[in-house]
């Protein structure tokens, strides 16, 4: 019986019977919803790690002090700052979220979360008012990188650090560093919104009021291990095994130096902008193809990778928030999961066709988001090599996590883009929308790539996108010729400049070798 037929039948019932049936249906729906909620655990301080936490804990055991999993942020504060209210706000958030009071240790040979009842969060102030403006900029960058690279001891909470740099009487920069094992991008948004609410209350003398959290992160970790079993686990595994089985996951990007045997996280970033007119044209193409901005930009990025590698089987890692359940939305913790998006570029397809392939891959991946990346690696058992990730080497992110607009009484806040000096992947492309267009950032391992190589990569990406919006039906080979021709022109120009430089050096050498003293009668 269809829904409309059910409704018609319901209308025909006497009013009293109809009310009783509606009440019973509501109670049944409420009971079903309640049974699907993540339950609170019985109170105890030792809890298992989530699957994602377990992976980071093992990485920390293999490479202690590795700062690659530090999440760093910098915010400029201008105006009258109430230092006591700001410190009080952060401490209230630490009290509110168990994840920020958690350390990681061994118990009976297994890693566990140890949750502390009380942990203090300090806000030290470094005064650099005595420095000139130019010297301040240098010192801010130095301190930001130093703070971002300072390792955490996972056995010692809090895994959150704050530092306030005072530039002038009414200008500060707040440096915030938090370990990924207790946080993610969405969590940073939660943290900022709660700081805003609490600082406003504490600085004006009003009572601080935030809604009670339905559960804590440790509740999720326990539930996750119970939930991902049996048919649920098998359904997820079946899809990912089929999607990622066969073929080599190694992307042979041409590097400026050989891949080191023992990898490190030394990295840098290159910022670039897709101007507003180009960004609007890309969005218009998305509407035509009934694809999201993510799907279209991913397809373009994979064209760029193909132009460098000539590989038709390209795998890219990408994060997903993994917070489908309502009770997880307001929590600080490590929920984000990694999806491996494998696209087939064979057959010299048009870009429109590539967008459709990207769309199909993304939708299927989003329908199977719950399998932890760690379980996937465990099941697929790819060939392990310490020098690269076993399932992908390139990372793609379109920032769309809900970062709230934060307003504090008497203060103007401006997020700052400051490099951390480290990266987890060979190459990462981060994109996010701004008023000026789509901002891009290539993060790369400095052991592999030179800065000039990445700058050109950003230029080629813009060239490809400009051609794509002008000719969406252009074939893949036509797009890669754009990069090939640009690279040929660059190399030709470089050779001409080298020849010109060699000739000039030769002339100078001849002039120096000629001396009037050497002339004989």
C-alpha positions in Angstrom: 0.0 0.0 0.0 1.4 3.4 -1.0 1.7 6.4 1.4 -1.1 8.2 -0.2 -3.4 5.1 0.2 -2.4 4.9 3.9 -3.4 8.6 4.3 -6.7 8.1 2.6 -7.5 5.1 4.8 -6.5 7.2 7.9 -8.9 10.0 6.9 -11.8 7.5 6.8 -11.4 6.4 10.4 -13.5 7.9 13.2 -11.8 10.9 14.9 -11.1 9.0 18.1 -9.6 6.0 16.4 -7.5 8.3 14.1 -6.1 10.1 17.2 -5.2 6.9 18.9 -3.5 5.5 15.8 -1.5 8.7 15.3 -0.4 8.6 18.9 0.7 5.0 18.6 2.6 5.8 15.4 4.4 8.8 17.1 5.3 6.6 20.1 6.7 3.9 17.8 8.7 6.4 15.8 10.1 8.0 19.0 11.0 4.5 20.4 12.8 3.6 17.1 14.7 6.9 17.1 15.7 6.5 20.8 16.9 2.9 20.2 19.1 4.1 17.3 20.8 6.8 19.4 24.3 6.3 20.7 23.9 5.4 24.4 25.8 6.9 27.3 28.4 4.6 28.8 28.5 3.6 32.4 30.8 6.0 34.2 34.5 4.9 34.1 37.7 6.7 33.2 39.3 4.0 30.9 37.7 3.5 27.5 38.7 1.9 24.2 40.0 4.1 21.4 38.0 4.7 18.3 39.4 3.1 15.1 40.7 6.4 13.9 42.3 7.2 17.3 44.0 3.8 17.3 45.7 4.5 14.0 47.1 7.8 15.2 48.2 6.2 18.5 50.2 3.5 16.5 51.7 6.2 14.3 52.8 8.1 17.4 54.4 4.9 18.8 56.3 4.4 15.5 57.4 8.0 15.2 57.2 9.8 18.6 57.2 13.5 18.4 55.9 13.7 14.8 54.0 17.0 14.5 52.2 16.0 11.3 49.0 15.4 13.2 49.0 18.7 15.0 46.1 20.9 13.9 47.2 24.6 14.1 45.1 27.8 13.8 46.0 31.5 14.2 43.5 34.3 14.8 44.1 38.0 14.9 42.2 39.8 17.7 41.8 43.6 17.5 40.1 45.7 20.2 39.8 45.5 24.0 40.6 41.9 25.0 39.4 40.5 28.4 42.3 38.1 28.9 40.7 36.5 32.0 37.4 35.9 30.2 39.2 34.3 27.2 41.1 31.9 29.5 38.0 31.2 31.5 36.1 30.3 28.3 38.7 27.8 27.1 38.8 26.1 30.5 35.0 25.9 30.5 35.1 24.1 27.1 37.8 21.7 28.4 35.5 21.0 31.4 32.5 20.5 29.0 34.2 18.1 26.4 35.8 14.9 27.8 38.0 14.6 24.6 39.9 17.7 25.8 40.6 16.0 29.2 41.8 12.7 27.6 45.2 11.1 27.5 46.2 7.9 25.8 48.0 5.1 27.6 48.4 1.3 27.8 46.2 -0.8 30.0 46.7 -4.6 30.0 48.7 -4.2 26.8 46.0 -2.3 25.0 45.8 1.5 24.3 43.0 3.2 26.1 41.5 6.6 26.6 42.1 7.9 30.1 39.6 10.6 30.9 40.6 13.1 33.7 38.1 14.8 35.9 39.8 18.2 35.8 42.5 19.6 33.5 43.7 23.2 33.4 44.2 25.1 30.1 46.7 27.9 30.4 46.9 31.0 28.2 50.5 32.3 28.2 51.1 35.8 26.7 54.2 36.6 24.7 54.7 40.4 24.4 56.4 41.5 21.2 55.2 45.2 21.3 58.9 46.4 21.4 59.5 45.0 17.9 59.0 47.0 14.6 56.1 46.0 12.4 58.5 44.1 10.0 60.2 42.3 12.9 56.8 41.4 14.4 55.7 39.8 11.2 58.9 37.7 11.1 58.5 36.8 14.8 54.8 35.9 14.5 55.6 33.5 11.6 58.5 31.9 13.5 56.5 31.4 16.7 53.5 30.1 14.8 55.6 27.4 13.0 57.5 26.6 16.2 54.3 26.1 18.1 52.7 24.1 15.3 55.7 21.7 15.2 56.1 21.3 19.0 55.1 17.7 19.7 52.5 16.5 22.2 52.9 13.8 24.7 49.7 11.7 24.2 50.0 10.4 27.7 49.8 13.9 29.2 46.6 16.0 28.9 45.5 18.5 27.7 46.4 17.8 24.1 45.5 21.5 23.4 47.8 24.4 23.6 47.1 28.2 23.5 49.6 31.1 23.1 48.7 34.7 22.9 51.1 37.1 21.1 50.6 40.8 22.0 51.6 43.1 19.1 50.1 46.3 20.4 47.9 47.5 23.3 44.8 46.5 21.4 46.1 43.8 18.9 46.8 40.2 19.6 47.3 36.9 17.7 46.0 33.8 19.3 47.8 30.6 18.3 45.8 27.4 18.9 47.3 23.9 18.5 45.4 20.7 19.1 46.3 17.1 18.4 44.2 15.4 15.6 43.6 12.4 17.9 41.1 14.5 19.9 39.9 16.9 17.2 39.1 17.5 13.5 38.1 20.3 11.2 34.4 20.3 12.3 35.5 20.3 15.9 37.4 23.5 15.3 34.1 25.1 14.3 32.4 23.8 17.5 35.3 25.1 19.6 35.1 28.6 18.0 31.3 28.9 18.4 31.5 27.9 22.1 34.4 30.3 22.7 32.2 33.1 21.3 29.2 32.2 23.5 31.2 31.8 26.7 33.5 34.8 26.2 30.4 37.0 25.6 28.9 35.8 28.9 32.1 35.9 31.0 33.2 39.4 29.7 29.8 40.9 30.4 29.1 39.2 33.7 26.2 37.2 32.4 25.6 33.5 33.2 27.2 31.2 30.6 24.7 28.8 29.2 25.3 26.1 26.6 23.0 23.1 25.9 23.9 19.9 27.7 25.9 17.5 25.5 23.8 14.3 24.9 26.9 12.0 24.8 30.7 12.3 25.0 33.4 11.1 22.5 34.2 8.0 24.5 30.5 7.0 24.2 30.9 7.1 20.4 34.1 5.1 20.5 32.4 2.3 22.4 29.3 2.4 20.2 31.4 2.4 17.0 33.2 -0.9 17.9 29.8 -2.5 18.7 28.0 -1.1 15.7 30.7 -2.0 13.0 30.2 -5.7 13.2 28.3 -8.4 11.3 26.2 -7.4 8.3 26.9 -3.6 8.8 30.6 -4.2 8.5 30.3 -6.8 5.7 28.2 -4.4 3.6 30.7 -1.6 3.9 33.7 -3.9 3.3 32.1 -5.5 0.2 31.7 -2.1 -1.5 35.2 -0.9 -0.7 36.9 -4.2 -1.6 35.2 -4.1 -5.0 36.0 -0.4 -5.6 39.7 -0.5 -4.6 40.7 -4.1 -5.5 43.2 -4.6 -8.3 45.6 -2.2 -9.9 48.5 -0.3 -8.3 47.6 2.5 -5.9 51.0 4.3 -6.4 50.7 7.5 -8.3 53.9 8.2 -10.2 54.1 11.9 -9.9 57.5 13.2 -11.3 59.4 14.6 -8.3 62.4 16.9 -8.1 64.2 14.5 -5.8 64.0 10.7 -5.2 61.5 9.6 -2.5 63.5 9.2 0.8 63.5 5.7 2.3 62.6 7.1 5.7 59.8 9.7 5.2 59.3 12.8 7.3 56.6 15.5 7.4 58.7 18.5 6.3 56.3 20.6 4.1 55.4 23.9 2.7 52.4 25.5 1.0 51.7 27.6 -2.0 48.6 29.8 -2.1 46.7 30.8 -5.3 43.4 32.2 -6.3 40.8 31.1 -8.8 39.2 34.6 -9.5 35.6 35.3 -9.0 34.6 35.2 -12.7 36.3 31.8 -13.1 34.7 30.5 -9.9 31.2 31.6 -11.1 31.8 29.9 -14.4 32.8 26.6 -12.7 29.6 26.8 -10.5 27.5 27.3 -13.7 29.0 24.2 -15.2 28.2 22.3 -12.0 24.5 23.3 -12.4 24.5 22.1 -16.0 26.0 18.7 -15.0 23.9 18.4 -11.8 27.2 17.9 -9.9 28.5 19.5 -6.8 31.4 21.9 -6.8 33.4 19.2 -5.1 32.8 16.7 -7.9 33.7 19.1 -10.6 36.9 20.4 -9.0 37.9 16.8 -8.2 37.5 15.9 -11.8 39.7 18.8 -12.8 42.3 18.0 -10.3 42.5 14.4 -11.5 43.0 15.7 -15.1 45.9 17.7 -13.7 47.4 14.6 -12.1 46.9 12.6 -15.4 48.7 15.3 -17.3 51.7 14.7 -15.0 51.6 10.9 -14.8 49.6 9.6 -17.9 48.0 7.2 -15.5 44.3 6.4 -16.2 43.6 4.8 -12.7 43.9 7.7 -10.2 43.1 7.4 -6.5 42.8 10.5 -4.3 42.2 10.6 -0.6 39.5 13.0 0.8 38.0 13.6 4.2 34.3 13.2 5.2 32.9 14.7 8.4 31.3 11.3 9.4 28.7 13.0 11.6 25.4 11.8 10.2 24.0 11.3 13.7 22.5 14.4 15.3 24.1 13.7 18.7 27.6 14.0 17.2 27.1 17.4 15.7 28.1 19.4 18.8 31.0 17.2 20.0 34.7 17.9 19.9 36.5 14.8 18.8 38.1 12.8 16.0 35.2 11.7 13.8 36.4 12.6 10.3 37.0 9.5 8.1 39.1 9.1 4.9 37.5 8.1 1.6 39.6 6.9 -1.3 38.1 8.2 -4.5 39.2 6.1 -7.4 38.4 7.5 -10.9 38.8 5.9 -14.3 40.2 8.3 -16.9 40.5 5.8 -19.7 39.0 6.2 -23.2 39.9 9.8 -23.8 36.6 11.1 -22.3 35.3 14.6 -22.5 35.4 16.7 -19.4 31.6 16.5 -19.1 32.0 12.7 -19.0 34.7 12.9 -16.4 32.4 15.0 -14.2 29.8 12.3 -14.4 32.3 9.6 -13.5 33.5 11.7 -10.6 29.9 12.2 -9.5 29.2 8.5 -9.6 32.3 7.6 -7.6 31.6 10.3 -5.0 27.9 9.4 -4.5 28.8 5.7 -4.1 31.6 6.6 -1.6 29.2 8.8 0.4 26.7 5.9 0.6 29.5 3.9 2.3 31.1 6.4 4.7 31.3 4.5 7.9 34.1 2.0 7.3 37.1 3.4 9.1 40.1 3.8 6.9 42.1 1.7 9.3 39.8 -1.3 8.8 39.9 -0.8 5.1 43.8 -1.0 5.0 43.6 -4.0 7.4 41.2 -5.8 5.0 42.8 -4.9 1.7 46.3 -5.7 3.0 48.1 -3.6 0.3 51.8 -3.8 -0.1 53.3 -1.8 2.7 56.1 0.7 2.2 57.1 3.2 4.9 57.9 5.8 2.3 54.3 6.3 1.1 50.6 5.8 2.0 49.5 2.3 1.0 46.2 3.4 -0.7 46.8 7.0 -2.0 49.5 9.6 -2.0 47.5 12.7 -3.0 44.9 14.5 -0.8 41.9 16.7 -2.0 39.8 18.9 0.2 37.0 21.3 -0.5 36.5 23.1 2.8 32.8 23.1 3.6 32.7 22.4 7.4 30.5 24.8 9.3 33.1 27.4 10.6 30.8 30.0 12.3 31.3 33.7 12.0 32.6 34.5 15.4 31.9 37.9 17.0 33.2 38.8 20.4 32.2 42.0 22.4 34.7 44.8 21.6 36.8 42.6 19.3 37.3 42.1 15.6 38.5 38.5 14.7 40.4 37.7 11.5 41.6 34.1 10.7 45.2 34.1 9.5 46.8 31.7 7.0 50.2 30.7 8.5 52.1 27.7 7.3 52.9 24.9 9.8 56.1 23.7 8.1 54.7 20.1 7.9 52.4 18.0 5.8 51.1 14.4 5.9 50.8 13.7 2.2 53.1 14.0 -0.8 50.7 16.6 -2.3 47.5 18.1 -1.0 45.1 20.5 -2.7 42.9 22.5 -0.4 40.1 24.7 -1.8 37.6 27.0 -0.1 35.2 29.7 -1.3 35.9 33.4 -0.5 34.4 36.7 -1.5 37.2 37.1 -4.1 36.7 33.6 -5.7 38.0 30.2 -4.8 41.1 30.2 -2.7 43.5 27.3 -3.2 46.5 26.0 -1.4 48.9 23.3 -2.5 50.7 21.6 0.4 53.7 19.5 -0.6 56.6 17.6 0.9 59.7 19.6 0.5 61.8 16.4 0.3 60.0 15.7 -3.0 59.2 19.0 -4.7 60.7 22.4 -5.3 58.7 25.5 -4.7 58.9 26.4 -8.4 57.4 23.1 -9.4 54.3 23.6 -7.2 53.9 27.3 -8.3 53.7 26.0 -11.9 51.2 23.3 -10.8 48.9 26.0 -9.5 49.2 28.0 -12.7 48.4 24.9 -14.8 45.4 24.1 -12.7 44.0 27.6 -13.4 44.8 27.2 -17.1 42.9 23.8 -17.2 39.9 25.2 -15.4 39.7 28.3 -17.7 39.8 25.9 -20.8 37.2 23.6 -19.2 34.6 26.3 -18.6 35.1 27.6 -22.1 34.9 24.2 -23.7 33.3 21.6 -21.4 33.2 19.0 -24.2 36.9 19.1 -24.7 38.6 15.7 -24.6 41.1 14.6 -22.0 44.0 14.6 -24.4 43.1 18.1 -25.5 43.3 19.3 -21.9 46.6 17.5 -21.2 48.1 19.1 -24.3 47.6 22.5 -22.5 49.9 21.5 -19.7 52.4 19.7 -22.0 52.6 22.8 -24.3 53.0 25.2 -21.4 55.8 22.9 -19.9 57.5 22.7 -23.3 57.5 26.5 -23.7 58.8 26.9 -20.1 61.7 24.5 -20.8 62.5 26.2 -24.1 62.6 29.6 -22.4 64.8 28.1 -19.7 67.2 26.7 -22.3 67.4 30.0 -24.1 68.1 31.9 -20.9 70.8 29.3 -20.0 72.4 29.7 -23.5 72.2 33.5 -23.2 73.8 33.3 -19.7 76.6 31.0 -21.0 77.4 33.4 -23.9 77.6 36.3 -21.5 79.9 34.4 -19.2 82.1 33.4 -22.2 82.4 37.0 -23.3 83.3 38.1 -19.8 85.9 35.4 -19.6 87.5 36.5 -22.9 87.6 40.1 -21.7 89.3 39.1 -18.5 91.8 36.9 -20.3 92.9 39.9 -22.5 95.4 42.2 -20.8 97.5 45.1 -22.3 100.5 43.7 -20.4 100.3 40.6 -22.6 100.8 42.6 -25.9 104.3 42.2 -27.2 106.1 44.3 -29.9 
